[in-house]
Amino acid sequence: MKIAFIGDSYQAYEQDATFKNSWTYQLALLYPQHQFLNYARGGRGYDYYQWCLLDAKQKGVDVVFVNRTFNHRVAILTDEENFEFFNKEILNGNYTLVDPPSHYWTSAHQPGINSMHNKDRVPLSIKKAVYTTLQTISISSQKHDYNNKWFDTVHELYNFKHIIPLELLRLDKPNINATDKVCQAHGIDPSNIEKGTMYDAGLTVSPDDDHWSLKAHTWVLNNYILTQETIDILSK
């Protein structure tokens, strides 16, 4: 069975202080009979997700894990390369990173224009024009409404065997997302988290970086990801 992770930094492998700590990598170790493809990249949004879903379908993926992310994340493809993804094996064919085609992207958490692959070759005039376009799209209320409707319907839109939507971040789904749940399990009130509180409990990588530690990734895997439905799917 082929399984894809499509999301942002909370599913990414190549994220500061994450790598083999990631719940996605740990999941691959639990099910070595399957092939796991990780498309997730920090700061990416639903435009990026849709490119990944197309490639996953072409690669014959059976199961997709996809997480809700911030609306102020947009991306556009460049005009320099073909639309092609590239595999980078991490764990003996069991866990593979999938690098996307060249693109520009921006995020409210990383303002400015970012680029994949062609950073040093982009003329300043192009960067300014692309940045203006991305910023305009990123604040569009119509775009945000589309994003929300798309994610809420994603499990019905594509004919994979299974699409498993995840609420990993503290967005508009209080008390059901994985971040709130890991806080509650460790005695932290998610509605009143002071800076450094999660780090003091060993749940984040630093006081200033709220990405999960190994402890949090492991808790999320065992208590949020591995529902009975997911276990039944992966045990086939």
C-alpha positions as CSV (number, residue, x, y, z in Angstrom):
1,M,0.0,0.0,0.0
2,K,1.2,3.5,-0.8
3,I,0.5,6.2,1.8
4,A,1.1,10.0,1.3
5,F,1.6,12.8,3.8
6,I,0.4,16.1,2.4
7,G,0.6,19.1,4.7
8,D,2.8,21.8,6.3
9,S,5.5,21.7,8.9
10,Y,3.5,19.5,11.3
11,Q,3.8,16.6,8.9
12,A,7.2,17.6,7.4
13,Y,10.3,15.6,7.9
14,E,12.9,18.2,6.9
15,Q,11.8,20.6,9.7
16,D,14.1,22.1,12.3
17,A,14.7,19.6,15.2
18,T,12.2,17.2,13.6
19,F,13.4,14.7,11.1
20,K,13.2,11.2,12.6
21,N,11.2,12.6,15.5
22,S,8.3,13.2,13.2
23,W,5.1,11.2,13.8
24,T,5.1,10.5,10.1
25,Y,8.5,8.7,10.3
26,Q,7.5,6.9,13.4
27,L,4.3,5.7,11.6
28,A,6.4,4.3,8.8
29,L,8.5,2.3,11.3
30,L,5.3,0.8,12.7
31,Y,4.1,-0.3,9.3
32,P,7.2,-1.4,7.3
33,Q,5.0,-3.3,4.8
34,H,3.8,-0.1,3.3
35,Q,5.5,2.7,1.2
36,F,5.2,6.2,2.7
37,L,5.6,9.3,0.6
38,N,6.1,12.6,2.5
39,Y,5.2,15.7,0.4
40,A,4.8,18.0,3.4
41,R,6.7,21.3,3.5
42,G,6.7,24.1,6.1
43,G,4.8,27.2,5.2
44,R,2.8,25.7,2.4
45,G,-0.9,25.9,1.9
46,Y,-3.7,24.5,-0.2
47,D,-2.4,25.5,-3.6
48,Y,0.6,23.3,-2.8
49,Y,-1.5,20.5,-1.4
50,Q,-3.5,20.3,-4.7
51,W,-0.3,19.9,-6.8
52,C,0.8,17.1,-4.4
53,L,-2.6,15.3,-4.7
54,L,-2.2,15.2,-8.5
55,D,1.3,13.7,-8.2
56,A,0.1,11.2,-5.5
57,K,-2.7,10.1,-7.8
58,Q,-0.2,9.6,-10.6
59,K,2.0,7.6,-8.3
60,G,-0.8,5.2,-7.4
61,V,-1.2,6.3,-3.7
62,D,-3.9,4.6,-1.8
63,V,-4.2,6.6,1.4
64,V,-3.6,10.3,2.0
65,F,-3.1,12.1,5.3
66,V,-3.8,15.8,4.8
67,N,-3.9,18.5,7.5
68,R,-5.8,21.8,7.8
69,T,-3.4,24.8,7.7
70,F,-3.4,28.6,7.7
71,N,-5.3,30.4,5.0
72,H,-2.7,33.0,4.4
73,R,-0.4,30.6,2.5
74,V,-0.4,30.7,-1.3
75,A,1.9,29.5,-4.0
76,I,2.3,29.6,-7.8
77,L,4.4,27.6,-10.2
78,T,7.4,29.1,-12.0
79,D,7.8,29.0,-15.8
80,E,11.3,27.4,-15.8
81,E,10.7,23.7,-15.3
82,N,8.3,20.9,-16.1
83,F,5.7,19.9,-13.5
84,E,7.6,17.1,-11.9
85,F,8.2,15.8,-8.4
86,F,11.4,14.0,-7.3
87,N,11.7,11.2,-4.8
88,K,14.5,11.1,-2.1
89,E,14.6,7.8,-0.3
90,I,15.1,8.1,3.5
91,L,14.3,4.6,4.8
92,N,14.9,1.6,2.5
93,G,12.0,2.3,0.3
94,N,9.6,2.5,3.2
95,Y,9.8,6.3,3.7
96,T,10.5,8.7,0.9
97,L,10.6,12.5,0.7
98,V,9.0,13.9,-2.4
99,D,10.4,17.2,-3.6
100,P,8.0,19.5,-5.5
101,P,8.6,21.3,-8.8
102,S,9.9,24.9,-8.8
103,H,7.5,27.4,-7.3
104,Y,7.1,30.7,-5.4
105,W,5.2,30.8,-2.1
106,T,4.5,33.1,0.8
107,S,3.1,32.7,4.3
108,A,1.9,35.1,6.9
109,H,4.4,33.5,9.2
110,Q,7.2,33.9,6.6
111,P,6.5,37.2,4.9
112,G,8.1,38.0,1.6
113,I,8.5,35.9,-1.5
114,N,10.1,32.5,-1.1
115,S,11.1,30.2,-3.9
116,M,11.8,26.5,-4.4
117,H,14.9,25.6,-6.4
118,N,15.4,28.9,-8.3
119,K,16.1,31.3,-5.5
120,D,19.3,32.8,-6.9
121,R,18.1,33.0,-10.5
122,V,15.0,35.1,-10.0
123,P,15.4,38.7,-11.2
124,L,14.4,41.4,-8.6
125,S,11.7,42.7,-10.9
126,I,10.1,39.2,-11.1
127,K,10.3,38.8,-7.3
128,K,8.5,42.1,-6.7
129,A,5.7,41.3,-9.2
130,V,5.2,37.8,-7.8
131,Y,5.3,39.0,-4.2
132,T,2.6,41.6,-5.0
133,T,0.4,38.8,-6.6
134,L,0.9,36.4,-3.7
135,Q,0.2,39.0,-1.1
136,T,-3.0,40.0,-2.8
137,I,-4.2,36.4,-3.0
138,S,-3.2,35.6,0.6
139,I,-5.5,38.3,2.1
140,S,-8.5,37.5,-0.2
141,S,-11.6,36.6,1.9
142,Q,-13.0,34.8,-1.1
143,K,-9.8,32.7,-1.3
144,H,-10.1,31.9,2.4
145,D,-13.7,30.8,2.0
146,Y,-12.7,28.6,-0.9
147,N,-9.8,27.1,1.2
148,N,-12.2,26.2,4.0
149,K,-14.8,24.7,1.8
150,W,-12.1,22.8,-0.1
151,F,-10.6,21.2,3.0
152,D,-14.0,20.4,4.5
153,T,-14.8,18.5,1.3
154,V,-11.4,17.1,0.4
155,H,-12.2,13.5,1.5
156,E,-15.0,13.5,-1.1
157,L,-13.3,15.3,-4.0
158,Y,-10.6,12.7,-5.0
159,N,-10.9,9.0,-5.6
160,F,-8.2,7.7,-3.4
161,K,-9.1,4.7,-1.3
162,H,-8.9,6.8,1.8
163,I,-8.3,10.5,2.5
164,I,-7.8,11.2,6.2
165,P,-8.2,14.9,7.1
166,L,-6.3,16.0,10.2
167,E,-6.7,18.9,12.6
168,L,-3.1,19.3,13.8
169,L,-2.9,23.1,14.5
170,R,-4.7,25.4,16.8
171,L,-6.9,27.2,14.1
172,D,-10.7,27.3,14.1
173,K,-11.3,23.9,15.6
174,P,-10.7,24.4,19.4
175,N,-10.3,21.4,21.6
176,I,-10.4,18.9,18.8
177,N,-7.0,19.6,17.2
178,A,-3.9,17.7,18.1
179,T,-2.1,20.6,19.6
180,D,-4.9,21.3,22.1
181,K,-5.2,17.7,22.9
182,V,-1.5,17.2,23.6
183,C,-1.6,20.3,25.9
184,Q,-4.7,19.0,27.8
185,A,-3.0,15.6,28.3
186,H,-0.1,17.3,30.0
187,G,-2.1,19.6,32.3
188,I,-1.9,22.7,30.1
189,D,-5.0,24.8,29.5
190,P,-4.9,25.4,25.7
191,S,-7.0,28.5,26.0
192,N,-4.3,30.2,28.1
193,I,-0.9,29.1,27.0
194,E,1.9,31.4,28.0
195,K,5.1,31.6,26.0
196,G,7.4,28.7,26.9
197,T,4.7,26.7,28.7
198,M,4.7,23.9,26.2
199,Y,8.5,23.9,26.1
200,D,8.7,23.6,29.9
201,A,6.5,20.5,29.6
202,G,8.9,19.0,27.0
203,L,6.4,19.4,24.1
204,T,8.1,21.9,21.8
205,V,11.6,22.2,20.4
206,S,12.4,25.5,22.1
207,P,10.6,28.3,24.0
208,D,10.4,30.3,20.8
209,D,9.5,27.5,18.4
210,D,6.2,25.9,18.9
211,H,6.9,22.9,16.7
212,W,6.5,19.6,18.5
213,S,9.3,17.8,20.2
214,L,9.8,14.0,20.0
215,K,7.6,13.7,23.1
216,A,4.7,15.5,21.5
217,H,5.1,13.8,18.1
218,T,5.0,10.4,19.9
219,W,1.9,11.4,21.9
220,V,0.1,12.7,18.9
221,L,0.9,9.5,16.9
222,N,-0.4,7.2,19.6
223,N,-3.4,9.3,20.8
224,Y,-4.5,11.3,17.8
225,I,-3.3,9.7,14.5
226,L,-3.8,6.0,15.4
227,T,-7.6,6.0,15.7
228,Q,-9.2,2.6,15.3
229,E,-10.2,3.5,11.7
230,T,-6.7,4.4,10.8
231,I,-5.3,1.2,12.4
232,D,-7.8,-0.9,10.4
233,I,-6.8,0.8,7.2
234,L,-3.1,0.4,7.7
235,S,-3.4,-3.2,9.0
236,K,-4.7,-4.5,5.7
